[in-house]
Amino acid sequence: MHAEYFSVSAQTLEQLKKYRQNQKKIICLGTTSVRVLETLAQRNFQVSSGWTDIFIHTPYEFKMMSGLLTNFHLPKSTLMLLVSAYCGRDFLLSAYRQAVENNYRFFSYGDCMLIL
């Protein structure tokens, strides 16, 4: 799993802590933000920057994310595993079938889906 660098402002970190304590919904925009938020939660919000190499796949209990806006990722990718861990393999494959039938664009700069 590749690593990605992240940096979160002190103000944002405090807001995320409050959201988690109050069980507020957080919609992630992209898989990188999922990996960052889950890394922050795993590290008890003790860091505001660093590298995340978290590999999210089934089974995984999400600690921060309540929804996800993301691209249609390429098959057999780690990102597809992440999305599947959130919404379930059957649901994801159904969405992909519909996307193929409707000529959606895949990969970067393609169409996207909102999963709640």
C-alpha positions as CSV (number, residue, x, y, z in Angstrom):
1,M,0.0,0.0,0.0
2,H,1.4,3.3,-1.0
3,A,1.9,6.1,1.6
4,E,0.5,9.5,1.4
5,Y,1.6,12.6,3.2
6,F,-1.1,14.6,5.1
7,S,-1.3,17.9,7.1
8,V,-4.3,19.0,9.1
9,S,-4.5,22.4,10.7
10,A,-4.9,22.6,14.5
11,Q,-8.3,24.1,14.1
12,T,-9.5,21.3,11.8
13,L,-8.0,18.6,14.1
14,E,-10.0,20.1,17.1
15,Q,-13.2,20.2,15.0
16,L,-12.7,16.5,14.0
17,K,-12.2,15.5,17.7
18,K,-15.5,17.3,18.6
19,Y,-17.3,15.6,15.7
20,R,-16.1,12.2,16.8
21,Q,-17.1,12.8,20.4
22,N,-20.5,14.0,19.4
23,Q,-21.0,11.3,16.8
24,K,-21.5,13.8,14.0
25,K,-21.6,12.6,10.4
26,I,-18.5,13.2,8.3
27,I,-18.7,12.8,4.5
28,C,-15.3,12.2,3.0
29,L,-14.4,13.6,-0.4
30,G,-12.1,11.0,-1.9
31,T,-10.3,8.0,-0.5
32,T,-7.3,10.0,0.6
33,S,-9.4,11.9,3.1
34,V,-10.8,8.5,4.4
35,R,-7.3,7.2,4.9
36,V,-6.2,10.5,6.7
37,L,-9.2,10.6,9.0
38,E,-8.9,6.9,9.9
39,T,-5.2,7.4,10.6
40,L,-5.9,10.3,12.8
41,A,-8.5,8.3,14.8
42,Q,-6.1,5.4,15.1
43,R,-3.5,7.8,16.5
44,N,-6.0,9.3,18.9
45,F,-5.7,12.7,17.2
46,Q,-2.2,13.1,18.7
47,V,-0.6,14.1,15.3
48,S,-1.7,16.7,12.7
49,S,0.7,15.7,10.0
50,G,2.7,12.7,8.7
51,W,2.3,9.7,6.5
52,T,-0.6,7.4,6.2
53,D,-0.1,3.9,4.8
54,I,-3.3,2.5,6.2
55,F,-4.7,-0.3,4.0
56,I,-8.4,-0.4,4.4
57,H,-10.2,-3.6,3.3
58,T,-12.9,-5.9,4.6
59,P,-13.4,-6.3,7.5
60,Y,-12.8,-2.8,8.7
61,E,-14.7,-0.8,11.3
62,F,-14.7,2.8,10.2
63,K,-14.2,5.2,13.1
64,M,-14.7,8.6,11.3
65,M,-16.5,8.3,8.0
66,S,-20.3,8.4,7.6
67,G,-20.3,8.7,3.8
68,L,-18.0,8.9,0.8
69,L,-17.9,10.8,-2.5
70,T,-15.4,9.0,-4.7
71,N,-14.5,8.1,-8.3
72,F,-15.3,4.8,-9.9
73,H,-11.9,3.2,-9.4
74,L,-10.2,0.6,-11.5
75,P,-11.0,-3.1,-10.8
76,K,-8.6,-4.9,-8.5
77,S,-7.3,-1.7,-7.0
78,T,-6.7,-1.1,-3.3
79,L,-9.1,1.9,-3.5
80,M,-11.9,-0.4,-4.7
81,L,-11.2,-2.6,-1.7
82,L,-11.5,0.5,0.6
83,V,-14.9,1.4,-0.9
84,S,-16.1,-2.2,-0.8
85,A,-15.1,-2.3,2.9
86,Y,-17.5,0.6,3.5
87,C,-20.5,-0.3,1.4
88,G,-20.1,-4.0,0.8
89,R,-18.9,-5.9,-2.3
90,D,-22.3,-6.7,-3.7
91,F,-23.6,-3.1,-3.5
92,L,-20.4,-1.8,-5.1
93,L,-20.5,-4.3,-7.9
94,S,-24.1,-3.4,-8.6
95,A,-23.1,0.3,-8.8
96,Y,-20.3,-0.6,-11.2
97,R,-22.7,-2.6,-13.4
98,Q,-25.0,0.4,-13.7
99,A,-22.0,2.6,-14.4
100,V,-20.8,0.4,-17.2
101,E,-24.3,0.2,-18.7
102,N,-24.6,4.0,-18.7
103,N,-21.1,4.6,-20.1
104,Y,-19.7,6.3,-17.0
105,R,-16.1,7.3,-17.1
106,F,-13.8,5.5,-14.8
107,F,-10.5,6.3,-13.0
108,S,-9.2,9.8,-12.3
109,Y,-11.3,12.7,-13.7
110,G,-14.1,10.3,-14.3
111,D,-17.6,10.1,-12.9
112,C,-18.1,9.6,-9.2
113,M,-20.6,8.2,-6.7
114,L,-21.9,9.3,-3.4
115,I,-22.3,6.5,-0.9
116,L,-24.2,7.2,2.3
